Amino acid sequence: MIQPKPGEVYWVDLGLKGKLRPLLVVSREDADAERALCAPLTTQVRGGDYEVKLPRVRWLPGADEGAANVQGLTSVENHRLERRAGQFEARVTMAVREKIAWLLELN
């Protein structure tokens, strides 16, 4: 059984135009959880308040910088997280989590 960790990125079919999308795991590591909370990643950076710029990494395609869209949070069943792309450093995951806390007015 897949046990996703914070900061991992997986390719997941969200049923949108029949293509896989990269999702960043933002939920805490929990061996008993059946789902992971994820933020979708995009290269269509608009510079809005609901985006977190991401560093360029070799394990994601494209030459452009990307962003995590915190307005697009989605819960994904762990068994759908089959194709792991890579993992961001803890500081990147923390930046996304801080933006989510801002979004939800938790801080």
HELIX and SHEET records of a PDB file:
HELIX    1   1 VAL A   70  GLY A   72  5                                   3    
HELIX    2   2 ASN A   78  ARG A   80  5                                   3    
HELIX    3   3 ALA A   90  LEU A  103  1                                  14    
SHEET    1   A 6 GLU A  51  LEU A  54  0                                        
SHEET    2   A 6 GLY A  66  ASN A  69 -1                                        
SHEET    3   A 6 ARG A  35  THR A  42 -1                                        
SHEET    4   A 6 LEU A  20  VAL A  25 -1                                        
SHEET    5   A 6 GLU A   8  ASP A  13 -1                                        
SHEET    6   A 6 ARG A  83  GLN A  87 -1                                        
SHEET    1   B 4 GLU A  51  LEU A  54  0                                        
SHEET    2   B 4 GLY A  66  ASN A  69 -1                                        
SHEET    3   B 4 ARG A  35  THR A  42 -1                                        
SHEET    4   B 4 THR A  74  GLU A  77 -1                                        
END                                                                             
